[in-house]
Amino acid sequence: MPQLILIRHGESEWNRDNRFTGWADVGLTERGRIDMQAAGALLRKEGLLIDLAFTSLLSRCIVSQWALLEGMQRVWVPTVLDWRLNERHYGALTGLSKTEAINTFGAQAVQQWRRSFLVPPPLGNGDGGNHAIVDARYNALKAEEIPQGESLAQVVERVRPLWETTIAASLRAGKRVAITGHGNSLRALMKLISHIADDDITQVEVPNAVPMIYDLDNSLEVIRAFRLGIEPTPPSEIL
């Protein structure tokens, strides 16, 4: 049967500092790298091997996937990097801690941006955001394709074509697939895979470095979904 593994990148420097990260290209902590390698080793121990891997264009995800594949002893597995798996763009919140965001915009507004499915944060690149338009990794994109702030609904719509074409085709071809993603790009995939309601998906926690396994039927409907038995790190307070 088709099998899919979703896993959020290991702890990043801004996860540790409780900052809105989005498209800012921050690195992994050493703890994050170790946790991902351990997750890979556990997948290998459980016989959950893969043939193909997907990840975003952000360094914390790419390096996490390196560590995961190293732990699985499958560093040779082909890897697809795709910008549509990037984290939600947090706009003007990028680089701010939760406290700084509340002091700047107010607690009610920040909570709405964090937990709403439809409402995006204020547009911009924030205090710590890389200006994606001048970043070489996005040279193939048109300027209007590069967000400056996104709702979770918008993340779902950019992930949808990748899921419905490339990823789904790989699963139907018998490939065992792992996707190393971000909290919100993985929420988007979970919503599409499991048909989760808009309001419910905003409440789903996605801990760092904990594999979620999906056993699927030939129509890619979920037969079973479970998290691998690994103790998660404390979840990020920021969606």
Buried (B, 14 or more C-beta within 10 A) or exposed (E): EBBBBBBBBBBBBBBBEBBBBBBBBBEBBEBBBBBBBBBBBBBBEEEBBBBBBBBBBBBBBBBBBBBBBBBBEBBEBEBBBBBBBBBBBBBBBBBBBBEBBBEEBEEEBBEBBBEBBEEBBBEBBBBBBBEBEEBEBBEEEEEEEBBBBBBBBBBBEBBBEBBEEBBBEBBEEEBBBBBBBBBBBBBBBBBBBBEBEEEEBBEBEBBBBBBBBBEBEEEBEBEEBEEBEBEBBEBBEBB
